[in-house]
Amino acid sequence: MRFALIETRGKKFAVNKDQAGSFGTSTDAGSGLFSKLLNKIKRNGVRTPVMSMAYMHSILKQEGHDVEFFEKKPNGEFDIIIIASSIVDFKNELELAREIKKTSNAKIGFTGAFAQVKPDIFLKVGDFILTGEPEEATYRLARGEIEPSGIIVSKLISDLDSLPFPEWHNRNLDQYNYYPLLKNKPLISVQGSRGCSYDCTYCPYMVTQTPAWRKRSPKNIVDEIEFLINEFGIKSIVFRDPLFTHDMKRIKKLCTEITERKLNFEWTCETRVDRLDEPLLDMMYAAGLRGVEFGVEAFDLKLLSSMHRRPPTHELQEKIVNYAENLGVKMMAFYVLGIPGQTKDDILQTIDYSKHLNTSLAQFTIATPYPGTKFIEEIKSSINDNDTFENYSSYQPLINSEHYTPDELLNLKEKAFKEYYMRWKWVLKRGLKTIN
């Protein structure tokens, strides 16, 4: 059979559909001049592919099917077309499906977290939904064991080493960026593990990946990296694991495997600072680590505990940040504004703390109750927008608060970005190194 896989770019802001657990994000720092500049930098500087589509491509190809990848309406005739869904761009994805239906008899399916939790929206246009991590169901679809119809539940794959490497041939790899954490190109994503046992109630990755932590072996990961370097000349890799250093001993083995093979590339990952220490950072840096993304979320640790997060202490955050930055690893801290119960003074305290940590990069988002998370069930009565799902972008106020209006929260978000980056302490100590 002939399959078409489609991942569209999104028409506004910096839409990245592999982020936020495949719900996607649409970066919007604000409406001011400086904020618009940040939005433009993000749209041009950060873009990564949807990993699941590349895995599906590889599986279908392995099973003997003719597969093509598109970023718009496909050319030619196909039997089955699968579109990557998102919450931030779903209306355009549905419109694309309608356009395809006008001229094609192909069965159209959707995959991704938003299609999983809101299948009715997509089944009005499409023929089927692949829920969860789609690889297991893709095998069954490829082998003719199931029909492309209705809701198809895809089971978790425990042995991630059993999956073929993602398929990147016939793609324009030059379009992928992760600036300014990574500057060398071509760049691609690699996924070394899935799931996260910390299971924060607000985390969108738990919707499809679940808390069940599963890992690939260090050898299998480095085999893929070596292939990517030899086949595509890859110079930078973004590890898309929700918690890269979950098993610190395993990451030491991974770094040893990289250095022993003398592979030359730079990479970044996302993790928790309490899953890092100085010896591990030394090994990771020697193996090419140049950036770490981590969640601070808020200054008030008790507030975070109320959201079932286990926050690292301020002392540990400062210790790891300072050590990593001095080593040459750019640290990017994530902060969340508008957490239920958070006052305006709490937000201002978080902004002040971000400036105190003074990481190479800082990202300020707004608390977002993603469908399918435990968080949305806990605060459902406080949500002010249950229908306009494009606003679930991580940058729009969706939760009512007695402490500030939605417009005031947007102003606080813009204030955070502006005050953080327009400081001499950041410019002189971090900014010049980060941008150049």
N, C-alpha and C positions, 0 to 999 in steps of 0.2 A: 504493500500500500504506500501511498504518498502522503507524507505528513508535512504540515507547515507549522512552525513555532513562531509566535509573534510576541515581541516585547517593545512596546512603543515608548517614546521618550517623555511624553508629557509636554503640555503646551505653555506652562507658566512656571515661574520661579525655578528652583533647582529640584526637579523631581527625580528621586532615586528610589526605584521600586524594590530593590533588594534590602532596603533598610527597614527598620521597625518591624522585623519579623515578616517581611514581604507585604505588609500593609502599605509601605512606601512613605516617604516624607516629601514635603514641599517647603523648602526653607524660605522663611519670610522674616527677616530681621526687623522690618518695620517700613514706614513710609517716608521717613526723612532722607535727606541726601546721602548721609553716611550709610544708613541702613540699605538704601538701594544699591550702593556700591558693594556692600557685603553680599547682597543677593546675587549680583552679577558675578562676583568673584566665585561664589559657591556654584552657580550654574555652570560656569566655564571651567571651574577647577576640580569639581568632584563629580565623578560618574563611574559607577561600577555596574557590571551586568547582573542580571538575576541568575543566581547560581543554579536553581532548580531547572531552569530551561536548558542550560548546558548539559546537565546530567541526563535529562530526558532525551535530548538530542543524541547523546552518546549511546544510551540504552536502545533507542529505536534503530539507530544505525547498526549497532551490534546484532540486533535481531533480524537484520536483513532488509529493512525498509528504506525507502528513498526519503530523505529528510532535508528540508531547507529552513533557514532561519531568516526572519524578516523584522524590520522595525516599522513597517507600515503595511498597507493592504498588499497581500501577496500576489505575485504574478504567476499565472499558470493554473492548472487544475490540480486539486488535492482531494483526497478522500477524508482526511481528518485535519482540522485546524485547531490548535490550542493557543489561547491567548493568556499571557500573564496578567492577573488582576491586581488592582491596588485600590486603596480607599481614597487616595488623593486624585486619581485620574480615571475613576471607574466610568464616568459618563462618556468620556472619549473612547474608552475600550468598548462600551456597549454600542456606541455609534459605529465604530469600526466593524463590529460583528454584523450590524444591520446592513452596512454597505456590502460586506462580503456575501450576505444572504441573497442580495439582489441578483447576483451573477453567478453564484456557485451553489452546488448541491452538497457541498462538503458538510460533514458533521462538525459543529463548532463547540469547543469546550473551553472552560476556564480553569485555571489553577491559582493557588495563592490563598493567603489567610482571609481576605475579605470575601472572596467567592465562597470559602468554606463556611463562614459564619452568617453570611447573607445570601444563601443560594437562590432564593426566590427572585432576587433582583436580576441575577444573571441567567436564570432559566427562562425568563421571559423572552430572551433573545437567543441564548445558546441551547445546545442539546444536552450537555452534560457538564458536571463539575468534578474535578479531582480534588478531594479534600486531603488535608494533612500534608506530609511530605510525599510528593507525587511519584517517587521512583518505583515503589512496589506495585502500584496500580499501573504504571506505565509498562512494566514487564508483562502484566496480564493483558493489557490492551494490545501490546505488540504481538502477543502470542495468540490472539483471538479468543482468549478465555472469557472475556467480558465484552458486552456491547457498549459503544459510546453513547450512553443514554442515562439521564437522571443523575443522581448523586452517587458517585463512586468513592467509597471509603478506601483510602490508601493506608496500609499499615506501616508502622515504623520499621525501618531496617536496622537491626541491631549490629550486624557486621558491616560496618562502613567500608572496610577493605574490599568487600565483595563487589562494590560498585566500580564500573569503569571510570576512567578519568573523564572529566567534563570535556565536551567537544567545542573547540574554539576555531577550527578551520573555517575559512570563508567568512570571517568576521573582520571588521575594521578595528583592530585592537588599539590603534592610535587614538580612538575616541575616548578611551577609558583613562581617567585621571584620579589622583588622590592628593592634589595639591592643597596646602603646602607640606603635608606630612611626608609625602613621597614625591620626588621631582623627576626621577629617571623614567623613561619610557622606552619600549612598551611596558604596560602594566596590566596585570590580571588578578583575579581573586582566586583564592584557594580556601577550602573549608576542611579543617582538620578534626573537628568534633561538632556535635550537635547537642542541643538541650542544655539545661543548667539546673543543678540540684538546689540552688538558692531560691528559685521559684518566687521571685518578687511578684506580688499580686498585680502590679501595673505593667509588667513586662510583656510586650506584644509577641516576643519570640516564643513564649510558652504556648501560644494558640496552636501552632502547627508542630513545633519541635518538641513540646512538652518538657517537663522537668527531667525526663529520663536522659541522663548524660551518656552519650555514646561516642566512641573515639576511633580514629584511624591510627594505625601503628606508625611510629616515626619513620620507619623504612618506606612504607607505602606513600606517606606524604612527600618525602624527599625524592622518591622515584618520580612522582608527578612533577615536582619542581625542576628536577634535572631534565625531564622531558620538555617542559615548557621553555627552559633556557635553550636547549638544543634545537627544538622545533620552531620556536617563534622569536628567539632572542630576547626573552623576557628579562627585564632589569629591575622590576619592582613588583612586589606581591602584597596584596591586602588579605590578611587572614580574616575570614568572615565567621569565625567561631564566636558565639555569644560570651563565652568565658574561656579564653585561650589557655590560661595557665591553671585551669582547674586542678590538674595533676602536675605539680611542679617537677617531680622526678621525670615524668614523661617528656616534658619540655626540655629538660637538660639532655635527655637522650636525643631528642630532635635536633638540638643545637650541635651536639657532638657529631651527629650524622651529616649535618650541613658542612661543618668545618672540615671534617675528614675527607669529604668529597671535593673540597675546595671550590664550592659553588659561590659565585660572586653576584649577589643581588641584594637590594635593600627591601625591608618589609616593615609592616605595621600590624598591630593586633589590638584587640579590645579585651580588657580583663578588669579585675579588682586589685586595688593596691595591697590588700591583705593576702593576695596570692602572688606577691612579688617579694623578693629580698635582694640584697646587694650581690651575693654570689650568682644568683640566677640572672639578674640584669647584666652582669659582666659577661656571662656566657651568651646571652641573647644578643647583646651588642656585638660581640665578636663574630656571631653568626649572621649579622646584617640588620639587626633591629634598629630602626631609626625613628619609630613613633609608637606611642601607646595611648589608646583612648580608654578613659575610665570614668565611672560615675561618682561624682560627689553628691549630686542631687540638691542637697540643702545643708545649711550650717547646723540646723537644729537636729541633733541625732535622735532625740526622743520622738520628734515628729516623723522621722523616717521609720523608726521602729513601729510606729502605729500603722504604717503601710506595709508591715511585714518584711521590711528590708533590714538586713544585718549590716549596719554601716560601720566601716573602719573608723578608728579614732582620728581626731584632727592631728594628733602628734604623728601617727603613722602616715597619714596622707602627706604631711609636710616632709617627713623623712624620705619617703620614696620619691616624691616629686623632685626634691633638691638633688638627691643622688642621681636620678635618671637624667635630669637636665644637665648636670655637670658632666655626666658621662658622654653626652651627645645625643641623647634620646629625647625627641620632642614629646612633651606630654600634653594631651588634649583632654580637658576636664569638661564633663557634662553637668549642667545645672538645670533643675526643674523649678519653675515658678508657678504659683497658683495651686500648690498642693492643698487639699482640704484641711482646714484648720490653720493654714499659714496666714499670718497677718502681714500688713504692709511693712511693719518694722522687721518681721522675720525675713521678708524678701530683701529688704535693704541690707540686712545683716549678711545674707547669702552673697549679695553683690560685693559687699566689702570683703568677705572672706575670699571670694574668687580673685580679687585684686591682691590680697595678701599671699595666696598661693602662687600667683603670677606664673602660671603655666604658659608654654609657648602658644597654646590656643585654648579658647574657651567657647563653649556652645551653650546658649541659653534657650531652653524650650519651655513650653507651657504644658502643665499636667494634662494628659489626654487619656480619657477612659475608652481604650480600644475595645470594640465589640469582641466578645469571646474571652476577655480577661476576667479574673476574679474582681478586679478593681471596679469595673463598670457595674457589677452586681451590687457592690458595697455602697456605691454613691449614686445609684440610678435616679433617685428622686431629686438629686441636685443638678442633674444635667440640663442645660438650657437649650440644647440643640440635638434632637434625636433623628433628624431627617436629612440635614444637609451634610452628608458624610464627607464631602471634600474638605470641610473644615477640621476634620480629624487628621491634621497634618503635623501635629506636635508644636504648632506655632499660633494656634487660635484658642481663645478662652471658651471653654465648653461647660465649666463647672461654676454654678452660682456660689458667691461668697458674700458674707455679711461685712467683709472687711474692705472690699474694693469692687468697683464696677468692671465689666469686661474691658471698657476703654482704658480705665486706669491700669489694668493688668497689662494691656498692650503697651502702654506708655512705659511701664516698669521694665518690660522686656527690651524695648528699644533703648531705654536708659542703661540697662545692663551692658548691651553690646557697645554702645557709644563710650561709656565710662571705662569699660575694660580696655578697649583698644586705643583710645585716645589719651594715653598716659605715657609720660616720658619713661617711667620705670619699666613699662612693658616694651616700649619702642627700643630703648637702649639695651636692655638686658636680654630680651627675647625676640622682639619684632624683627630687627635687622637680620638676625640669624635665620629666623623662620621663613621670611619672605625670599631672601636671596638663595 
